[in-house]
Amino acid sequence: MKRKAKARALILAAVLGSAVLLGGCARQTGAADPVAITVWHYYNGAQQVVFSRLVNEFNETVGAQQGIVVEPHSYGTIGDLTQQVKDAIYDKVGAEPLPDLFAAYADTAYEIDRLGMLADLGEYLTTEEQQAYIAAYLDEGRFDTGGFKIFPVAKSTELLSVNKTEWDAFSAATGASEADLATWEGIASLAERYYDWTDARTPDLSGDGKAFFGRDAFANYILIGSMQLGVELFSVEDGRITLQVDHDVMRRLWDNYYVPYVKGYYASYGKFRSDDLRTGDIAAYVGSTSGATYFPGEVTRADGSTYAIEGAVYPLPNFAGTQPMAVQQGAGMVVVKSTEERERAAVTFLKWLTAPEQNIAFALASGYLPVTRAANDVETLLQAAQDAEVEMTPVLRGTLEIGVEMSENYEFYTSRAFAQGYEARQVVENSMSGRAKTDRAAVEEAMAQGVDRDTALAPFLEDACFEGWLAEFNRALAQAALS
């Protein structure tokens, strides 16, 4: 009870403090002479609904008082948004004018900041205000160009989501233990057992077992895994990039993803792995906490029939014998350089948006994690949900609980931004995962032609296959990051 009371007191103090600070920054302008600022974002579904509601609330309260009107525009995905921003920056024919602020990941923000086009947000936040935010979230927006360029709005990490209905049947039949869900080695072992278990369901057919696992944002597996195993893939100092591709580390990553994938234990079919779980093609996946609202409530078979499922959430697996580590991700907001009046108006909105009351509302609806220290508390989040009569699914509740728990017990990591960061990350995203998918298709084609499974797999399990991939990975990564 003391902790809950303390958390509520912190929120009250933060809300009152933000009101005072916002009032102190108020324009001496009446509502008849408002400053209209545009914000581009990529929120969808529940995230877009709550963001739009919060924008309306700001416009009707603080905005009305201070003569600020926020006009939001959604571009669907972060990729589409980033392209719109770059089209505007580089004066592409037909491009819209740049907004006052927009959502951006660090690599995009860094590229634009090098053009001298982003405002230094540190000029509009006192030291005391900055200390209200989780330090690592602010640090992500501090570049070698100086200043503080990305305002954290909502953050996410990754965790493991499981079709509990399928898991319960699998566990009851095979004795599979939840303890194995804690490590990548355990996931690979479980996936093999699941493949064999599902294969045995059709004794008249051989080699038709089902995949157990898939993951979104494959680059995170490589970047976090390499860091966790002692080698930072992208080492950045003063804007200069050093590549550190360790042979043994990459082999361990290969053995715990490529090998299970090519054997049919892992899979990826739809745009997101939640799509694959919805079709019953996998039983578990690693995805962003911000995707919690997309966890399906039923599986739809290939013949169109459906059945209801329960979901369960677990912390992100780690490599055995390592300290827990997970990605820190989630686009922040950047403010385009303009006039002090417009920049201050944009920051006024962002400070209001990330005050605990608003930040918690966004977190409860989206699965994102709050960015202030006062709001990043499980009891506070759950009490706020109860007070607001928010109906949370078990998956969303578990996501918030485990996400906050991970923020306290895991080391959160994000690679530093550098000039060719986006291009380099695309290589990391697609190299091993793309090879695994291509080679698995070759195995399936050989088996369809009557080749037995072991023979079809053999060429892809040789050391030469890994060594060939690693050489190509090194070449492509160097070309993307250092050119």
N, C-alpha and C positions, 0 to 999 in steps of 0.2 A: 504493500500500500504506500509506503514511504517513497519507493521508486516512482510509482505512478503519479503521486502528488507532486514530486519533484519535476517529473517530465511535463506535467500540465503547467506548473509554475514557469518552467523554462519557455514553453510555448507562449504563455500569456505575456511574459516579459519580452519575448522576441517580437510578438505581434504589436505590443504597445510601443516597443522601441522602434520598429519599422515605421509605425504610424508617425511618430515624432520626427524620424529622419526624413520620411517622405514629405512631411509637412514643411520641414526646414528647407527642402529643395524645391518647394513649390514655385512655379512661375507666377509672377505678378501680372496675370492675364486672366480676364474673365472668360466664362464659357462661350461668350459670343466670338471669341478670337482663339479658337482651339488650334493646337498643333496636331496634325494628322500624321501618324507614323505607321508605316506598313511593316508587317512581319511575315516572312515566308517560312513555312514549316513543312514537315512531312508526316504529321500524325494522321492516323487512320482509325476507323472504328471507334471504340470506346475512348481512345486517347484523343481523337479529334473532337468528340462530343464534349468531353470535360474541358479541353483547352478552349473551345469556343465559348462555353459557359463562363469560364473564368475571365476571358477577354471581355465579355459583355458586362460581367460584374465590375471589372476594373473601370470600364468606360462609364458606368452608371454611378460610380462612387468616387474613387480617387481621381480618375480621369476627368470627371465632371467638375470636381473641385479645383483641379489644377489646370484645366484647359488642355487636356491630352486625349486624343481619340486614337485607339489602336485598331488597325484594319488587317485582319489575318487572311492569308491565302495559303491553301494546302497544295502541294505538288505531288502527293501520293507516295513517293518513295524518296529515300535520301539520295539515291542515284539521279532521279529525275530533278530533284531540287538542286543538286550540285551542278548538273548540266545547265539548268536555267541561270544559275548564278554565274557560271563561267561564260555563258553566252553573253550575259549582260556586261561582264567585266571586259571582255575582249571585243565588244561592239559588233557582235554577230548580227547580220541583217534580220530584222523582225524581233530582236530580243527586247524584252521589257526593261525599263529602267531599274537599276538596283534598288532594293527596298532599304529601309532604315536599319533593319536587323533581320538576320536569318539564321536558321539552324545549320551548324557545320561541325564536322569532325575535325580533329586537329590538323590532319594533312591538308585539307582544303583551306582551313583558316590560315595555316602557315604560308601556303602559296600566295594567298591574297594579301597577307600581312607584308610579305616581301615586296609587294607592289606599293606599299605605303598607304593602303586603303582602309585599314581598320583602326577604330578609335581605341585609345588606351583606357580601359574601364577602371583602372586603378585611380584615375583622376576623379572618379565620381563615387568611390566607396572609401570610407575611412578605414583605418586599421582595425578598429573595433567591429565595423560591419563585416570586413573580410574574415575576421576570426570566428564569426557565427557559422561559416561554411566549413565543411570537411576539407582539411588542408590539401589532401591529394587531389581533390576535384578542382580546386583553384590552380594548383601547380601545373595541371595538364595544359592550362591556357597561358602559361608564362613561356615565351619564346626567347631565343637568343637575340632577337631584335629589340628586346626590352619591353617592359610593361606587362600588362595583364589583359589578354585579348579575347578569351573565351569565358563567357558567363555560364557557370553550370546551372542547368535548369532541372534536369532529372537524369539520374545515372542508372546504369544497369550492369549486371554481371551475367554469368552463365550458371545454369544448374541442370540437373538431370531430371527429366520428366518421364514417368513410366505409366503405361497402361496397367493399372493395378489389377483389373479383372483378369487380364492375360497372365500377369506375373503370378497371381495367386494360384492359378491352375498349373502353371509351369513349376512353381515352387513345391506345390503339394505332390506333384508327380515325380519330381527329380530330387527334392531336398535342396534346391538352390537357395543360397543364403543371401540376405540383404547385405551382409558384410562385404560380399564381393562387388557390390555396387560402388564401393568407396575408392577403388583403384582402377586405372586403365587396364592393368593386367587382369584384374578380376572381371571387368566388363568383357574382355576378349575371351576369357575362359567360359563365362556365362553364355556368351553368344555361340560358342561352339556347341555347348550342351543343348542350347535352345534349338539350334539347327538340327542336331541329331534327334531331339525329341519330336520336333515337327516332321522330320523326314520319316520317322518310324510310324507316324499316323497313317501313312499310305504305303503299306508293305508291298503293294504291287508295283510301286514306282520307287526308283532309287535316285538319290541326289536331288530331291525336290524339297529339301528343308528350307525354312524361312529365315530371313535375316532378323536379328534381334535389335540391332542398334543403328542409329545414324546420328549425324551432327550437322548443325548449321555453322556458318562462319568458320570454315575449316582453318583459315589463317590463324585463328586464335589457338587452335590445337598446337600448331607448330611454334608460334611465338611464345605462348605461355609454357608449353612443354619444354622447349629449349632453355628458357630462362629458369624453369624449375629444376632442370637437370644441370644447371650450373653455367650455361653459356647464353649470353644475350645476343640474339641473332643480329639485331640492328643496334650497334653502339654509336650513339650520337654525342658529339661534344663540339660546342661552338658552331653548330650547324653542319659539321662534317661527319659523314657516315663511314663507319668501319663495319664490314661484314664479317661475322664470325660463324662459319658453318662447320660444326664439329662432326666428324665422321661417326663416332660412337653414339653421340646424342641422336643424330639423324637415323641411325640404325634402330635405336630403341623406339623412336617415333614411327618408323616404317613397320617394325614388327608388331606394333600395337594398333596400327590402322590399315596400312596397305595389305598386310598378310590376311587379317580377318576379312577384309573387304573382298579380296580376290577369291577367297574361299566361300564367299556367299554369306558370311556371318553378319556383315554390315551392309547397308544399302542406302541409296539416295535416288529418288525418282521424281517427286514433285518439286515445286519451287522451294518449299520449306519442309523440314522433317515432320512438323505437325501435320502436314498434308499426308505424309507417308504413314503416320500413325492412324490418321483418320480412315485410310483405306485398308488398314490391317497389314501393311507390308513390313512394318517394324513394330516393336513393342516398347521401345524406349529411345529417347533422343536427348542430346544436349542442345539447348537453345537459350536465348536471352530471357532474362526475367521479364523483360518488356513484352514478351510473347505469351505471357501467362493467359491472357484473355482469349487466345486462339486455341487453347487445348480443347480437343473435341470431346463432346459428351457421348458420342456414339461412333461406331465403326461402320462404314459402308462397304460391303463386299463387292467384288467385281460384278456379281449378278444383280446388284441393286438392293439387295436385302440389307437390313441394318440390325445392330444390337447395341444396347446401352453399355457404357463402360464407366468405371471410376478411374480417377487419376491419382497419382502420388508424386511427391516431389522430394528430391534428395540433393544434398550438396554436390557441387562439381567434383567428379573423380580426380584423384591425383595419382602420379606415378608412385609406386610402392617405395617407401623409404625416403620420401621427400617432404619438405614443409608445404602445407597447403597454400596454393596460389591460384588466383583466378584473374580474368581480364576485368579491367575497369573500362567501361564503354558507355556510349550514349552521347549523342551530339549535344553541344551547348549552343548558346546564342552569341553571335558576334554582331557588333554595331559598326555600321559603315561610317567612315569619317565624313562629317558634314559641317554643321555649325554646333557650337556649344549648346544652343537651345534644343536642337533636335537630338543630339547625343544624350543630353541630360534627361529629356523626355523618355527616350528609349530605356535608359538605365532605371529611371523611376518605375517604369512598367516591370522590368525584370526583377527589381528588388521586391516589388509587391507580389509578383508571381511566385517567387521563391520564399516568401515569408511562410513560416510553418503551416499556418492554417490552409493556405492555398496549395502549398507543396504537398501536404498530406492528402488533400482532396484529389490531386492529380495522381499521386502514388496509388491510392485505393482503387482508382478506376483503371489503372494502366499496367500495374506490375513494375513500374519504375521505382527506383529507390530515392527517398528524399535526399536533398543535398545539404541541408543544414544539420548541425549536430543536435539541435533540440528536437527536430522531427524524426531523426533516424533512430527510433526506439520502437521495439515491437509492441510493448504494452500501450504506448501512446497511439500507434497506428490502429491497433485493434479497438481501443476505446473510442477513438474518433469514428471508426466504422460503425460501432454500436450506437454511438450518439446520433450519427447521421442516418441510421437505419439503412446502411449500405449492405446489400446482400452479396456476400462473397462466396464464390465456389471454393471447395476444398483446395483446388489447385492454386487459386489466387491467394488464398490465405497462407498456404504453405510456401508459396513463392515469396511473399512479404516476410514471413517469419524466418525462412532460411536465408533469404537475401540479406536481411539485416544481420543475422547471425554470422554470415560469411564476411560481411564488412568489418566485423569485430575480430574474427578468428583467422581469416585468410589474409595473405598479402595480396593486395590488388595491384595489378601491373598494367601499364599501357606504354607502348614504345614511344619514344620521343619523336616529334615531327621532324621531317627533313624534306629537302626540296623534291626528291623523286619518291616520296613515301607512298603515294597512292599506287604508282606503277610497280614498286617493289612488293607491296602488299598483294597486288593481283597475282604476281608470280607465286608467292607463298600460298595464296588461296587456291590456286588452280593446279599447281605442278603435281604434287603427290596425289591429291584427290582426283584430278583428271586422269592420271595414269591408272589409278586403281579402278576407276569406272570403265575405262577403255579395256583394260586387261580382263576384268570380270566379264565383260561382254564377249571377249574372245574365248574365255573358258566355257561360257554357256553355249556359244555357237559350236564349239568342238564337241561338247556333250550332246547337243542336239543331232549331230552327225554320227553319233554312236561311239565316240571316244569315251573311255571310262574316266571317271572324275579325277583320279590320281594322275593319270597320264596327261589329262588336259591341264591340270594345275602345275605340273612339274617344271616347265620352263620359267614360270613366274615366281617360283620359290627358290630359285638358284641365287647365289651371291652375286652373280654377274648382272642379274636384273636390278638389284639394288644399286650396285656400283654404276651401272649405266645411267640410272635415274639421277643419282647424286651428281654425277659429272654434268648432266644437262641442267640440273637445278642450279648448280654453282654458276654455270655460264649465263643462264637466263637472269639470275638474280643480280649478278655483277653488271650485266648490260642494262637492266632496269634501274638499279640504284646508283650506279657510278657514272653513267653516260652523261 
